Amino acid sequence: MADPSNMSEEDYERFKKGDEFIMRFHEENLGYEGCIKAYNDADVVKHFNGLRDIMAYGAPIKVANTLAGVIHDITNAKILDLAAGSGMVGERLFERGFRNVDAHDGAAAMVDFCKTRGLYKDFFTCFVGNGQKLPMADRLLVLLRNFISSSIPLMRGEFAFFVNGYRSNMYETEVDYGKAWREEAQRLEKNGTWTLYGVLNFPKFHREADGRVDVYQIL
């Protein structure tokens, strides 16, 4: 839990309001399309990105470091930042030397913001799920939020990985995207699409939640 003694009263209040704002997009039964609709507003995107310091997100750097640990050729590795949001993971990937990263998000406002950051090569705005396929098939997949769909094309090869970072308590939750990730990840492992390469549990997904990174190698 966050320790108010290490924060000013004003900052702690900002953190609590920020967490409440973020959790609006993870409500049970909101659904993927409902979440995208809520995010698809330039003012919402700016507010979301502006919370990065007060929330003290630890997941982006954990995802970037994890991917750097399993990829041999960082400079040329093809990466898709799936559900890129405002580019927090993309920023950390860039810092680690990744230069062939594309950004995807279902919310056009998020993608428009990513275009201003100088971190990505190409950009994709589209839904996934319900039979809708992403318009790219030769990228390694990286995402920060819990979302996985069998409609996502997975590149096969020796160094093809899917890396997912999220609040650790979401793995067992019945909230839509937590439950969907757990069930779909297990299904894809059972049918031989991928195998679990490793799990990293870490403190401080943000100030009041621990995190988890799942790494799957695509077979």
Sequence and secondary structure as in RCSB ss.txt:
>XXXX:A:sequence
MADPSNMSEEDYERFKKGDEFIMRFHEENLGYEGCIKAYNDADVVKHFNGLRDIMAYGAPIKVANTLAGVIHDIT
NAKILDLAAGSGMVGERLFERGFRNVDAHDGAAAMVDFCKTRGLYKDFFTCFVGNGQKLPMADRLLVLLRNFISS
SIPLMRGEFAFFVNGYRSNMYETEVDYGKAWREEAQRLEKNGTWTLYGVLNFPKFHREADGRVDVYQIL
>XXXX:A:secstr
   GGGS HHHHHHHHHHHHHHHGGG TT HHHHHHHHH  HHHHHHHHHTHHHHT  HHHHHHHHHHHH S TT
T  EEEET TTTHHHHHHHHTT   EEEEES HHHHHHHTTTT  S EEE   BTTB  S  SSEEEESSS   T
TS    STT EEEEEEEGGGTT  SHHHHHHHHHHHHHHHTTSEEEEEEEEEEEEETTEEEEEEEEEE 
